[in-house]
Amino acid sequence: MITTDALQLFLQRGGQIEYRPVHTPKGYNWELWGVHVDGSSEPVVSSKTGETRMFKSADAVLAFHLRIYPDQGGVFIPAPKSDKPGLPSTDHE
């Protein structure tokens, strides 16, 4: 399990993070996932709540990412996958 408290150590050991869109009744959120050196991945869990770390807006993803990587100028925030280009996703996770 990767916790938010251990995230810096995880990254120092070669891990990476990615943001995965999740459909909610109010729109899309993004879950924080850790990708291990071997390519396996798992959700990052909040040390405070024990829940998967979730961001409710693209602004929140950007702010978090820039705290982790202050030298980067931005981050790619993935859109939900769509069945057809240019149309909203039909995924209802």
MODELLER restraints for C-alpha pairs under 7 A, 6 or more apart:
rsr = mdl.restraints
at = mdl.atoms
rsr.add(forms.Gaussian(group=physical.xy_distance, feature=features.Distance(at['CA:2:A'], at['CA:44:A']), mean=5.07, stdev=0.5))
rsr.add(forms.Gaussian(group=physical.xy_distance, feature=features.Distance(at['CA:2:A'], at['CA:45:A']), mean=6.14, stdev=0.5))
rsr.add(forms.Gaussian(group=physical.xy_distance, feature=features.Distance(at['CA:3:A'], at['CA:44:A']), mean=5.48, stdev=0.5))
rsr.add(forms.Gaussian(group=physical.xy_distance, feature=features.Distance(at['CA:3:A'], at['CA:45:A']), mean=4.67, stdev=0.5))
rsr.add(forms.Gaussian(group=physical.xy_distance, feature=features.Distance(at['CA:3:A'], at['CA:46:A']), mean=5.69, stdev=0.5))
rsr.add(forms.Gaussian(group=physical.xy_distance, feature=features.Distance(at['CA:3:A'], at['CA:47:A']), mean=5.52, stdev=0.5))
rsr.add(forms.Gaussian(group=physical.xy_distance, feature=features.Distance(at['CA:4:A'], at['CA:44:A']), mean=6.49, stdev=0.5))
rsr.add(forms.Gaussian(group=physical.xy_distance, feature=features.Distance(at['CA:4:A'], at['CA:45:A']), mean=6.15, stdev=0.5))
rsr.add(forms.Gaussian(group=physical.xy_distance, feature=features.Distance(at['CA:4:A'], at['CA:46:A']), mean=5.26, stdev=0.5))
rsr.add(forms.Gaussian(group=physical.xy_distance, feature=features.Distance(at['CA:4:A'], at['CA:47:A']), mean=5.57, stdev=0.5))
rsr.add(forms.Gaussian(group=physical.xy_distance, feature=features.Distance(at['CA:5:A'], at['CA:47:A']), mean=6.04, stdev=0.5))
rsr.add(forms.Gaussian(group=physical.xy_distance, feature=features.Distance(at['CA:14:A'], at['CA:37:A']), mean=6.00, stdev=0.5))
rsr.add(forms.Gaussian(group=physical.xy_distance, feature=features.Distance(at['CA:15:A'], at['CA:34:A']), mean=6.71, stdev=0.5))
rsr.add(forms.Gaussian(group=physical.xy_distance, feature=features.Distance(at['CA:15:A'], at['CA:35:A']), mean=5.62, stdev=0.5))
rsr.add(forms.Gaussian(group=physical.xy_distance, feature=features.Distance(at['CA:15:A'], at['CA:36:A']), mean=4.76, stdev=0.5))
rsr.add(forms.Gaussian(group=physical.xy_distance, feature=features.Distance(at['CA:15:A'], at['CA:37:A']), mean=5.55, stdev=0.5))
rsr.add(forms.Gaussian(group=physical.xy_distance, feature=features.Distance(at['CA:16:A'], at['CA:34:A']), mean=5.78, stdev=0.5))
rsr.add(forms.Gaussian(group=physical.xy_distance, feature=features.Distance(at['CA:16:A'], at['CA:35:A']), mean=5.07, stdev=0.5))
rsr.add(forms.Gaussian(group=physical.xy_distance, feature=features.Distance(at['CA:16:A'], at['CA:36:A']), mean=6.68, stdev=0.5))
rsr.add(forms.Gaussian(group=physical.xy_distance, feature=features.Distance(at['CA:17:A'], at['CA:32:A']), mean=6.88, stdev=0.5))
rsr.add(forms.Gaussian(group=physical.xy_distance, feature=features.Distance(at['CA:17:A'], at['CA:33:A']), mean=5.61, stdev=0.5))
rsr.add(forms.Gaussian(group=physical.xy_distance, feature=features.Distance(at['CA:17:A'], at['CA:34:A']), mean=4.59, stdev=0.5))
rsr.add(forms.Gaussian(group=physical.xy_distance, feature=features.Distance(at['CA:17:A'], at['CA:35:A']), mean=5.83, stdev=0.5))
rsr.add(forms.Gaussian(group=physical.xy_distance, feature=features.Distance(at['CA:18:A'], at['CA:32:A']), mean=6.02, stdev=0.5))
rsr.add(forms.Gaussian(group=physical.xy_distance, feature=features.Distance(at['CA:18:A'], at['CA:33:A']), mean=5.31, stdev=0.5))
rsr.add(forms.Gaussian(group=physical.xy_distance, feature=features.Distance(at['CA:18:A'], at['CA:34:A']), mean=6.51, stdev=0.5))
rsr.add(forms.Gaussian(group=physical.xy_distance, feature=features.Distance(at['CA:19:A'], at['CA:30:A']), mean=5.61, stdev=0.5))
rsr.add(forms.Gaussian(group=physical.xy_distance, feature=features.Distance(at['CA:19:A'], at['CA:31:A']), mean=5.50, stdev=0.5))
rsr.add(forms.Gaussian(group=physical.xy_distance, feature=features.Distance(at['CA:19:A'], at['CA:32:A']), mean=4.89, stdev=0.5))
rsr.add(forms.Gaussian(group=physical.xy_distance, feature=features.Distance(at['CA:19:A'], at['CA:33:A']), mean=6.16, stdev=0.5))
rsr.add(forms.Gaussian(group=physical.xy_distance, feature=features.Distance(at['CA:19:A'], at['CA:77:A']), mean=6.77, stdev=0.5))
rsr.add(forms.Gaussian(group=physical.xy_distance, feature=features.Distance(at['CA:20:A'], at['CA:30:A']), mean=5.05, stdev=0.5))
rsr.add(forms.Gaussian(group=physical.xy_distance, feature=features.Distance(at['CA:20:A'], at['CA:31:A']), mean=5.10, stdev=0.5))
rsr.add(forms.Gaussian(group=physical.xy_distance, feature=features.Distance(at['CA:20:A'], at['CA:32:A']), mean=6.59, stdev=0.5))
rsr.add(forms.Gaussian(group=physical.xy_distance, feature=features.Distance(at['CA:20:A'], at['CA:78:A']), mean=6.83, stdev=0.5))
rsr.add(forms.Gaussian(group=physical.xy_distance, feature=features.Distance(at['CA:21:A'], at['CA:28:A']), mean=6.24, stdev=0.5))
rsr.add(forms.Gaussian(group=physical.xy_distance, feature=features.Distance(at['CA:21:A'], at['CA:29:A']), mean=5.67, stdev=0.5))
rsr.add(forms.Gaussian(group=physical.xy_distance, feature=features.Distance(at['CA:21:A'], at['CA:30:A']), mean=4.36, stdev=0.5))
rsr.add(forms.Gaussian(group=physical.xy_distance, feature=features.Distance(at['CA:21:A'], at['CA:31:A']), mean=6.42, stdev=0.5))
rsr.add(forms.Gaussian(group=physical.xy_distance, feature=features.Distance(at['CA:21:A'], at['CA:78:A']), mean=6.74, stdev=0.5))
rsr.add(forms.Gaussian(group=physical.xy_distance, feature=features.Distance(at['CA:21:A'], at['CA:79:A']), mean=6.50, stdev=0.5))
rsr.add(forms.Gaussian(group=physical.xy_distance, feature=features.Distance(at['CA:21:A'], at['CA:80:A']), mean=5.56, stdev=0.5))
rsr.add(forms.Gaussian(group=physical.xy_distance, feature=features.Distance(at['CA:22:A'], at['CA:28:A']), mean=5.50, stdev=0.5))
rsr.add(forms.Gaussian(group=physical.xy_distance, feature=features.Distance(at['CA:22:A'], at['CA:29:A']), mean=5.24, stdev=0.5))
rsr.add(forms.Gaussian(group=physical.xy_distance, feature=features.Distance(at['CA:22:A'], at['CA:30:A']), mean=5.73, stdev=0.5))
rsr.add(forms.Gaussian(group=physical.xy_distance, feature=features.Distance(at['CA:22:A'], at['CA:31:A']), mean=6.92, stdev=0.5))
rsr.add(forms.Gaussian(group=physical.xy_distance, feature=features.Distance(at['CA:22:A'], at['CA:93:A']), mean=6.51, stdev=0.5))
rsr.add(forms.Gaussian(group=physical.xy_distance, feature=features.Distance(at['CA:23:A'], at['CA:29:A']), mean=6.53, stdev=0.5))
rsr.add(forms.Gaussian(group=physical.xy_distance, feature=features.Distance(at['CA:23:A'], at['CA:92:A']), mean=5.75, stdev=0.5))
rsr.add(forms.Gaussian(group=physical.xy_distance, feature=features.Distance(at['CA:23:A'], at['CA:93:A']), mean=5.74, stdev=0.5))
rsr.add(forms.Gaussian(group=physical.xy_distance, feature=features.Distance(at['CA:29:A'], at['CA:54:A']), mean=6.75, stdev=0.5))
rsr.add(forms.Gaussian(group=physical.xy_distance, feature=features.Distance(at['CA:29:A'], at['CA:55:A']), mean=5.60, stdev=0.5))
rsr.add(forms.Gaussian(group=physical.xy_distance, feature=features.Distance(at['CA:29:A'], at['CA:56:A']), mean=4.63, stdev=0.5))
rsr.add(forms.Gaussian(group=physical.xy_distance, feature=features.Distance(at['CA:29:A'], at['CA:57:A']), mean=6.28, stdev=0.5))
rsr.add(forms.Gaussian(group=physical.xy_distance, feature=features.Distance(at['CA:30:A'], at['CA:54:A']), mean=5.69, stdev=0.5))
rsr.add(forms.Gaussian(group=physical.xy_distance, feature=features.Distance(at['CA:30:A'], at['CA:55:A']), mean=5.11, stdev=0.5))
rsr.add(forms.Gaussian(group=physical.xy_distance, feature=features.Distance(at['CA:30:A'], at['CA:56:A']), mean=6.60, stdev=0.5))
rsr.add(forms.Gaussian(group=physical.xy_distance, feature=features.Distance(at['CA:31:A'], at['CA:52:A']), mean=6.89, stdev=0.5))
rsr.add(forms.Gaussian(group=physical.xy_distance, feature=features.Distance(at['CA:31:A'], at['CA:53:A']), mean=5.91, stdev=0.5))
rsr.add(forms.Gaussian(group=physical.xy_distance, feature=features.Distance(at['CA:31:A'], at['CA:54:A']), mean=4.57, stdev=0.5))
rsr.add(forms.Gaussian(group=physical.xy_distance, feature=features.Distance(at['CA:31:A'], at['CA:55:A']), mean=6.38, stdev=0.5))
rsr.add(forms.Gaussian(group=physical.xy_distance, feature=features.Distance(at['CA:32:A'], at['CA:43:A']), mean=5.99, stdev=0.5))
rsr.add(forms.Gaussian(group=physical.xy_distance, feature=features.Distance(at['CA:32:A'], at['CA:44:A']), mean=5.64, stdev=0.5))
rsr.add(forms.Gaussian(group=physical.xy_distance, feature=features.Distance(at['CA:32:A'], at['CA:53:A']), mean=5.54, stdev=0.5))
rsr.add(forms.Gaussian(group=physical.xy_distance, feature=features.Distance(at['CA:32:A'], at['CA:54:A']), mean=6.23, stdev=0.5))
rsr.add(forms.Gaussian(group=physical.xy_distance, feature=features.Distance(at['CA:33:A'], at['CA:41:A']), mean=6.59, stdev=0.5))
rsr.add(forms.Gaussian(group=physical.xy_distance, feature=features.Distance(at['CA:33:A'], at['CA:42:A']), mean=5.55, stdev=0.5))
rsr.add(forms.Gaussian(group=physical.xy_distance, feature=features.Distance(at['CA:33:A'], at['CA:43:A']), mean=4.20, stdev=0.5))
rsr.add(forms.Gaussian(group=physical.xy_distance, feature=features.Distance(at['CA:33:A'], at['CA:44:A']), mean=5.24, stdev=0.5))
rsr.add(forms.Gaussian(group=physical.xy_distance, feature=features.Distance(at['CA:34:A'], at['CA:41:A']), mean=5.47, stdev=0.5))
rsr.add(forms.Gaussian(group=physical.xy_distance, feature=features.Distance(at['CA:34:A'], at['CA:42:A']), mean=5.52, stdev=0.5))
rsr.add(forms.Gaussian(group=physical.xy_distance, feature=features.Distance(at['CA:34:A'], at['CA:43:A']), mean=6.04, stdev=0.5))
rsr.add(forms.Gaussian(group=physical.xy_distance, feature=features.Distance(at['CA:34:A'], at['CA:44:A']), mean=6.04, stdev=0.5))
rsr.add(forms.Gaussian(group=physical.xy_distance, feature=features.Distance(at['CA:35:A'], at['CA:41:A']), mean=4.30, stdev=0.5))
rsr.add(forms.Gaussian(group=physical.xy_distance, feature=features.Distance(at['CA:35:A'], at['CA:42:A']), mean=6.77, stdev=0.5))
rsr.add(forms.Gaussian(group=physical.xy_distance, feature=features.Distance(at['CA:43:A'], at['CA:52:A']), mean=6.05, stdev=0.5))
rsr.add(forms.Gaussian(group=physical.xy_distance, feature=features.Distance(at['CA:44:A'], at['CA:52:A']), mean=5.71, stdev=0.5))
rsr.add(forms.Gaussian(group=physical.xy_distance, feature=features.Distance(at['CA:44:A'], at['CA:53:A']), mean=5.82, stdev=0.5))
rsr.add(forms.Gaussian(group=physical.xy_distance, feature=features.Distance(at['CA:45:A'], at['CA:51:A']), mean=5.35, stdev=0.5))
rsr.add(forms.Gaussian(group=physical.xy_distance, feature=features.Distance(at['CA:45:A'], at['CA:52:A']), mean=4.32, stdev=0.5))
rsr.add(forms.Gaussian(group=physical.xy_distance, feature=features.Distance(at['CA:45:A'], at['CA:53:A']), mean=5.36, stdev=0.5))
rsr.add(forms.Gaussian(group=physical.xy_distance, feature=features.Distance(at['CA:46:A'], at['CA:52:A']), mean=6.02, stdev=0.5))
rsr.add(forms.Gaussian(group=physical.xy_distance, feature=features.Distance(at['CA:46:A'], at['CA:53:A']), mean=5.31, stdev=0.5))
rsr.add(forms.Gaussian(group=physical.xy_distance, feature=features.Distance(at['CA:55:A'], at['CA:61:A']), mean=6.00, stdev=0.5))
rsr.add(forms.Gaussian(group=physical.xy_distance, feature=features.Distance(at['CA:58:A'], at['CA:77:A']), mean=6.98, stdev=0.5))
rsr.add(forms.Gaussian(group=physical.xy_distance, feature=features.Distance(at['CA:62:A'], at['CA:74:A']), mean=6.84, stdev=0.5))
rsr.add(forms.Gaussian(group=physical.xy_distance, feature=features.Distance(at['CA:62:A'], at['CA:75:A']), mean=6.48, stdev=0.5))
rsr.add(forms.Gaussian(group=physical.xy_distance, feature=features.Distance(at['CA:65:A'], at['CA:75:A']), mean=6.99, stdev=0.5))
rsr.add(forms.Gaussian(group=physical.xy_distance, feature=features.Distance(at['CA:66:A'], at['CA:72:A']), mean=6.81, stdev=0.5))
rsr.add(forms.Gaussian(group=physical.xy_distance, feature=features.Distance(at['CA:80:A'], at['CA:89:A']), mean=5.85, stdev=0.5))
rsr.add(forms.Gaussian(group=physical.xy_distance, feature=features.Distance(at['CA:81:A'], at['CA:89:A']), mean=5.57, stdev=0.5))
rsr.add(forms.Gaussian(group=physical.xy_distance, feature=features.Distance(at['CA:82:A'], at['CA:88:A']), mean=5.75, stdev=0.5))
rsr.add(forms.Gaussian(group=physical.xy_distance, feature=features.Distance(at['CA:82:A'], at['CA:89:A']), mean=4.02, stdev=0.5))
rsr.add(forms.Gaussian(group=physical.xy_distance, feature=features.Distance(at['CA:82:A'], at['CA:90:A']), mean=6.47, stdev=0.5))
rsr.add(forms.Gaussian(group=physical.xy_distance, feature=features.Distance(at['CA:83:A'], at['CA:89:A']), mean=6.42, stdev=0.5))
rsr.add(forms.Gaussian(group=physical.xy_distance, feature=features.Distance(at['CA:83:A'], at['CA:90:A']), mean=6.93, stdev=0.5))
